[in-house]
Amino acid sequence: MSKLPQVVIVGRTNVGKSTLFNRLSNDVKSMTLDYEGVTRDFVHDTVCWQNVCFELIDSGGISVTKVHDELAERVRLLGFKLIDRADLILFAVDGTVGLTNDDRHLVQYVRKTGKPIILVINKMDTKVAGQLIYEWKQLGIEHMFPISAQHGTGIAELLEAIVRNVPAISAYQEQEPAYSIVFLGKPNVGKSSLMNLLLEQERTLVSAVAGTTREAITEPIKFYSETIALTDTPGIRKKRAIDETLEQMMVKTSFRAVQNAAIVLLMVDGAEGQISDQELKLAFYSFQEGKAIILLFNKDDLMTDLNRSDLKFDLSKYEHFIKKVPMLSISCKTGKNVGKILPLVKKVWEKYSHDYESSEIDRILKTALRNTPLYHRSHMLKLFKAEQIKKAPPTILLRVNEPDWFGPSQLSFFENVLRNELDLVGVPIRFVTRKGK
């Protein structure tokens, strides 16, 4: 995260912290559903108000008492770490419920840290909340703001209070990432583990429980003086397994992250000895969206000779697509080949975003067509000129004698030629055909 002052939203589960975060950041990053524990990882965003900027962080629901569920306990401990690093605490409570013992205990903990606190009383657009307003004065917090995160009531006043209570960093400009990477794959394949390894910190929660990551988590990383945005996504399950609103939102979040990325790292469990139809569909989808793609086979430490043989055979069935994609076998547990990932990503990015000389494109394709003439029925295909008109992904304009004669098989020929000549492994190539010279 950036070096801006950190403002952390703290509170019990289901008091409206994620809705408040989305309202303050003006960007829907946190999922909001009406039951406890939807947010597990923390999400953050840079917020600027009146030329003062701060890092807004949405923590998961925090309980002072230890819980028996391992994952919930890790969420709880992560929340305390965020409190300890915060410059300002937004203590969010549910105005319709009134003051609870959990609220009291959590306030006591926050007070011990010496952090400044703003009490945010949410859901004040209801009659019952107005009747309970007096209870919150028992907490003895000087700054109290009744709001409705859902409807936006009181948000401007709250932002005014925030910027008055954080160190002022004006005219802040965060370095824009050169490009973005998204981790995609089924649940529990190791996406979060890999992100933590690359960031060299526990940014996303890792658990043997499938579906631990519920939101798209984005963090910047420096590599060869460039800033790259890494995004961890919820695992994508088969459609028949998606029967809950939360699951549907997680899938939409993942696909939205793909659309916003330049490169997809598709992770597959290598120990299963096969690549599933679902994973192939994710790969095809990424290519269709114009994203560069790298296949990572995780859990190399668990792979047997039989696994490797089965996987090699399975991949051979999809050679027409697999040969377009770079592959790397890794182990997030032992760290094997993890150090090769970012150099490979950089190589793919440079190919994906490169402006190729139009004369080179033209020469390569005309030479290939001269050596291997193509026909549509009895008509010879003619290429008058080829030039790159767009990058990321590279898009090639072909000026030809008859565009309708250049179907998928003919364009596939040109694609394979460029891929081999320019080493465009992992890079989708698009073509536009126009009639005439």
C-alpha positions in Angstrom: 0.0 0.0 0.0 1.0 3.7 -0.3 2.7 5.8 2.4 -0.5 7.9 2.8 -2.1 8.2 6.3 -4.2 5.1 6.9 -7.8 5.4 7.9 -9.2 2.0 9.0 -12.9 1.2 9.3 -13.3 -1.0 12.4 -16.4 -2.7 13.9 -18.4 -5.8 14.5 -19.5 -7.9 11.6 -22.5 -6.7 9.6 -22.7 -3.1 10.8 -22.2 -1.7 7.3 -18.4 -1.3 7.1 -18.2 -2.4 3.5 -21.1 -0.2 2.5 -19.4 2.7 4.2 -16.1 1.9 2.5 -17.8 1.9 -0.9 -19.6 5.1 -0.2 -16.4 6.9 1.0 -14.2 5.6 -1.8 -16.9 6.0 -4.5 -15.9 2.7 -5.9 -17.6 -0.7 -5.3 -14.7 -2.8 -4.1 -16.2 -4.4 -1.0 -19.0 -6.9 -1.3 -22.1 -6.1 0.7 -24.6 -8.7 1.8 -26.9 -8.8 4.7 -25.2 -11.5 6.7 -22.1 -11.8 8.8 -18.5 -12.2 7.7 -18.7 -11.4 4.0 -15.4 -9.4 4.1 -12.4 -11.5 4.9 -9.4 -9.9 3.2 -9.0 -6.2 3.7 -9.6 -3.9 0.7 -8.2 -0.4 0.4 -8.4 2.6 -1.8 -6.9 6.1 -2.0 -9.5 8.8 -1.1 -8.9 12.5 -1.6 -11.1 15.2 -0.1 -10.4 18.9 -0.2 -6.9 18.2 -1.6 -6.1 15.9 1.4 -5.5 12.3 0.6 -5.6 9.2 2.7 -5.6 5.4 2.4 -9.0 4.0 3.4 -9.0 0.4 4.6 -12.0 -1.9 5.1 -11.2 -4.5 7.7 -13.2 -7.7 8.3 -15.5 -7.8 11.3 -13.4 -7.9 14.5 -14.1 -9.6 17.8 -12.0 -9.0 20.9 -12.4 -12.5 22.0 -10.6 -15.4 20.3 -12.7 -17.6 18.0 -12.3 -21.3 17.4 -12.6 -21.2 13.6 -9.1 -21.0 12.2 -10.0 -18.7 9.3 -12.1 -16.4 11.4 -9.3 -16.1 13.9 -6.9 -15.1 11.2 -9.3 -12.5 10.0 -9.6 -11.2 13.6 -5.8 -11.0 14.1 -5.3 -9.3 10.7 -7.9 -6.7 11.9 -5.8 -5.9 15.0 -2.7 -5.5 12.8 -4.5 -2.9 10.8 -5.6 -1.1 13.9 -2.0 -0.9 15.2 -0.8 0.6 11.8 -3.7 3.0 11.5 -3.4 6.8 11.8 -7.2 7.2 12.4 -9.9 4.7 13.3 -13.5 5.0 12.0 -15.4 2.9 14.6 -18.5 1.8 12.8 -21.6 0.7 14.7 -25.2 -0.3 13.9 -27.5 2.4 15.0 -30.5 0.1 14.8 -29.1 -2.4 17.3 -27.8 -0.1 20.0 -24.7 -0.4 22.1 -23.5 -4.0 22.6 -20.9 -5.6 24.8 -18.8 -6.4 21.7 -18.8 -2.7 20.8 -17.7 -1.7 24.3 -14.8 -4.3 24.4 -13.6 -3.3 20.9 -13.6 0.4 21.8 -11.6 -0.4 24.9 -9.0 -2.2 22.8 -8.8 0.7 20.2 -8.4 3.2 23.0 -5.4 1.4 24.4 -3.6 1.9 21.1 -3.9 5.7 21.5 -5.3 6.1 18.0 -7.7 8.9 17.4 -11.3 7.6 16.9 -14.3 8.8 15.1 -17.6 7.1 16.0 -19.6 6.4 12.9 -23.2 5.5 13.8 -24.6 3.8 10.7 -28.2 3.2 9.6 -29.5 6.4 11.1 -32.1 6.7 8.4 -34.4 4.5 10.5 -36.7 5.5 13.3 -35.3 3.0 15.8 -31.8 4.3 15.3 -32.9 7.8 16.3 -34.4 6.5 19.5 -31.2 4.7 20.4 -28.8 7.6 19.7 -28.3 8.4 23.4 -26.7 5.0 24.1 -23.6 5.9 22.0 -22.7 8.8 24.3 -21.8 6.2 26.9 -18.7 5.4 24.9 -17.3 8.8 25.6 -16.0 9.4 22.1 -15.8 13.1 21.2 -16.4 12.8 17.5 -19.7 11.2 16.7 -21.3 11.2 13.3 -24.7 9.7 12.6 -24.9 8.6 8.9 -26.6 6.3 6.4 -23.9 4.6 4.3 -26.6 3.2 2.1 -28.2 6.5 1.2 -25.1 8.8 1.7 -26.6 10.9 4.5 -23.8 12.5 6.6 -21.0 11.3 4.4 -19.7 14.8 3.5 -19.6 15.8 7.1 -17.7 12.6 7.9 -15.1 13.2 5.2 -14.6 16.7 6.6 -13.8 15.2 10.0 -11.5 12.7 8.6 -9.3 15.2 6.7 -9.2 17.3 9.9 -7.8 14.4 11.8 -5.2 12.9 9.5 -1.7 14.3 8.6 -2.2 16.4 5.5 -0.5 15.1 2.3 -1.7 17.5 -0.4 -1.6 17.2 -4.1 -0.8 13.5 -3.8 -0.1 11.6 -7.0 0.2 7.8 -6.7 2.4 6.2 -9.4 0.1 4.5 -11.9 0.9 0.9 -12.6 2.7 0.2 -15.9 0.3 -2.7 -16.3 -1.8 -5.1 -14.3 -1.8 -8.9 -13.6 -4.7 -10.9 -12.4 -4.5 -14.4 -10.8 -7.3 -16.6 -12.1 -8.2 -20.2 -11.3 -10.4 -22.6 -9.3 -10.7 -22.3 -5.5 -7.8 -23.4 -3.4 -5.4 -23.7 -6.3 -2.8 -21.4 -4.6 -3.6 -17.9 -6.0 -3.4 -16.2 -2.6 -0.3 -18.1 -1.6 1.4 -16.9 -4.8 0.4 -13.3 -4.3 1.8 -13.4 -0.8 5.0 -14.8 -2.0 5.4 -12.2 -4.7 4.6 -9.4 -2.3 6.7 -11.0 0.5 3.9 -10.4 3.0 0.6 -12.0 4.1 -1.7 -9.7 2.1 -4.4 -12.2 1.4 -5.7 -14.9 3.7 -4.6 -18.4 2.9 -6.5 -21.5 4.1 -7.3 -25.0 3.0 -10.9 -24.0 2.9 -12.0 -23.4 -0.7 -13.3 -19.9 -1.3 -11.3 -18.1 1.3 -10.7 -15.1 -1.0 -14.0 -13.4 -1.6 -13.1 -10.1 -3.1 -10.6 -9.0 -5.8 -7.5 -7.8 -3.8 -5.1 -5.5 -5.7 -1.6 -4.5 -4.5 1.3 -2.8 -6.3 4.7 -4.3 -6.6 7.9 -2.9 -7.9 9.8 -4.9 -10.5 12.7 -3.5 -12.6 11.7 0.0 -11.6 8.2 -0.5 -12.9 5.0 -0.6 -10.8 2.8 -3.6 -11.5 -0.6 -4.1 -10.0 -1.3 -7.7 -8.8 -4.9 -8.8 -8.3 -5.9 -11.9 -6.5 -9.5 -13.1 -7.3 -12.0 -15.4 -5.8 -11.8 -19.0 -7.1 -14.2 -19.7 -10.0 -16.3 -22.8 -9.6 -18.4 -24.7 -12.0 -21.7 -23.1 -12.8 -23.8 -25.8 -11.1 -21.9 -25.1 -7.9 -22.8 -21.4 -8.0 -26.2 -21.3 -6.3 -25.7 -18.5 -3.7 -25.7 -14.8 -4.2 -22.2 -14.5 -2.7 -20.8 -17.0 -5.1 -22.3 -15.2 -8.0 -20.8 -11.9 -6.8 -17.4 -13.6 -6.5 -17.5 -14.9 -10.0 -18.5 -11.4 -11.4 -15.7 -9.9 -9.4 -13.2 -12.3 -11.0 -14.4 -11.7 -14.5 -14.4 -7.9 -14.0 -10.8 -8.2 -12.7 -9.9 -10.0 -16.0 -11.4 -7.2 -18.0 -9.3 -4.6 -16.2 -6.0 -6.6 -16.4 -3.4 -6.9 -19.2 -2.0 -10.3 -18.2 -3.8 -13.3 -16.8 -1.9 -15.8 -14.7 -4.1 -18.9 -14.9 -3.2 -21.3 -12.0 -3.9 -25.0 -12.3 -3.4 -27.7 -9.7 -0.6 -29.7 -11.3 -1.1 -32.5 -8.8 -4.5 -33.3 -10.3 -2.7 -34.4 -13.5 -5.1 -32.7 -15.9 -6.4 -29.4 -17.0 -10.2 -29.2 -16.7 -12.7 -27.9 -19.2 -13.5 -25.1 -16.8 -9.8 -24.0 -16.7 -9.6 -24.2 -20.5 -12.7 -22.0 -20.7 -11.1 -19.5 -18.5 -8.0 -19.5 -20.8 -10.2 -19.1 -23.9 -12.2 -16.3 -22.2 -9.0 -14.4 -21.3 -7.7 -14.7 -24.9 -11.0 -13.6 -26.3 -10.9 -10.6 -24.1 -7.6 -9.7 -25.6 -5.5 -10.5 -22.5 -2.1 -12.0 -22.5 -2.0 -15.3 -20.6 0.5 -17.5 -18.7 -0.3 -21.0 -17.4 1.1 -21.8 -14.0 0.9 -25.4 -12.7 1.1 -25.2 -8.9 1.9 -27.9 -6.4 4.9 -29.2 -8.2 6.1 -30.6 -4.9 3.1 -33.0 -4.8 3.4 -34.1 -8.4 4.4 -37.7 -9.2 5.8 -39.1 -12.4 2.3 -40.4 -13.1 0.8 -36.9 -12.6 3.4 -35.4 -15.0 2.7 -38.1 -17.6 -1.1 -37.6 -17.3 -0.8 -33.9 -17.5 1.4 -34.0 -20.6 -1.0 -36.3 -22.3 -4.0 -34.1 -21.3 -2.3 -31.0 -22.6 -1.5 -32.7 -25.9 -5.2 -32.9 -26.7 -5.4 -29.1 -26.7 -2.1 -28.5 -28.5 -3.7 -26.0 -31.0 -4.2 -23.6 -28.1 -1.6 -24.7 -25.5 1.2 -24.0 -28.0 0.2 -20.4 -27.9 0.7 -20.1 -24.1 3.9 -20.1 -22.0 3.8 -22.6 -19.1 5.6 -22.9 -15.9 5.5 -25.5 -13.2 5.8 -24.0 -9.7 5.4 -24.8 -6.0 4.1 -22.1 -3.7 5.0 -24.3 -0.8 8.7 -24.8 -1.6 9.1 -21.7 -3.8 10.3 -23.6 -6.8 10.3 -21.4 -9.9 8.4 -18.6 -8.2 11.3 -16.3 -9.0 10.9 -17.0 -12.7 7.3 -15.7 -12.8 7.8 -11.9 -12.9 10.7 -12.1 -15.5 8.3 -14.2 -17.6 5.5 -11.7 -17.1 7.8 -8.8 -18.1 8.8 -10.6 -21.3 5.2 -11.3 -22.2 4.2 -7.7 -21.4 6.9 -6.3 -23.6 5.7 -8.4 -26.5 2.0 -7.6 -25.8 2.6 -3.9 -25.6 5.2 -3.4 -28.3 4.8 -1.2 -31.4 6.2 -3.3 -34.2 7.5 -1.8 -37.4 4.7 -1.9 -40.0 7.3 -2.7 -42.7 8.4 -5.7 -40.6 4.8 -7.0 -40.2 4.1 -6.4 -43.9 7.3 -8.3 -45.0 6.7 -11.3 -42.7 3.1 -11.9 -43.8 3.7 -11.2 -47.5 6.7 -13.6 -47.5 4.6 -16.3 -45.7 1.7 -15.9 -48.2 4.1 -16.0 -51.2 5.7 -19.2 -49.9 2.3 -20.8 -48.9 -0.5 -19.4 -51.1 -3.9 -19.4 -49.6 -7.2 -19.9 -51.5 -10.9 -19.4 -50.9 -12.5 -22.0 -53.0 -10.6 -21.4 -56.3 -9.8 -17.8 -55.6 -6.3 -16.8 -54.5 -6.0 -14.6 -51.5 -4.0 -11.4 -52.0 -2.4 -9.3 -49.3 -1.7 -5.7 -50.4 -0.5 -4.3 -47.1 -0.2 -5.2 -43.4 0.3 -2.8 -40.6 -0.1 -2.7 -36.8 -2.9 -0.3 -35.8 -3.0 -1.0 -32.1 -1.0 -2.6 -29.3 -2.0 -4.4 -26.0 -3.1 -6.6 -27.7 -1.3 -6.2 -31.1 -4.0 -5.6 -33.7 -3.1 -6.0 -37.4 -4.9 -4.3 -40.3 -4.8 -6.4 -43.5 -5.6 -4.7 -46.8 -6.7 -7.5 -49.1 -8.5 -8.3 -52.3 -11.6 -9.6 -50.7 -12.2 -9.5 -46.9 -14.9 -12.2 -46.9 -12.3 -14.7 -48.1 -10.2 -14.2 -45.0 -12.0 -16.5 -42.6 -10.9 -18.0 -39.3 -8.6 -20.6 -40.9 -6.9 -18.0 -43.1 -6.4 -15.6 -40.2 -5.1 -18.4 -38.0 -2.4 -18.9 -40.6 -1.3 -15.3 -40.3 -1.5 -15.5 -36.5 0.8 -18.6 -36.4 3.3 -16.9 -38.7 3.5 -13.8 -36.5 3.6 -15.7 -33.3 6.5 -17.8 -34.5 8.5 -14.9 -36.2 8.0 -12.4 -33.4 7.9 -14.9 -30.4 4.5 -13.8 -29.4 3.8 -16.7 -27.0 1.0 -15.9 -24.6 0.0 -12.9 -26.6 -3.4 -12.7 -28.4 -3.3 -11.3 -31.9 -6.2 -9.6 -33.5 -6.8 -8.9 -37.2 -9.0 -6.4 -39.1 -9.5 -6.8 -42.8 -10.2 -4.0 -45.3 -10.7 -4.2 -49.0 -8.2 -2.4 -51.3 -4.7 -1.2 -51.3 
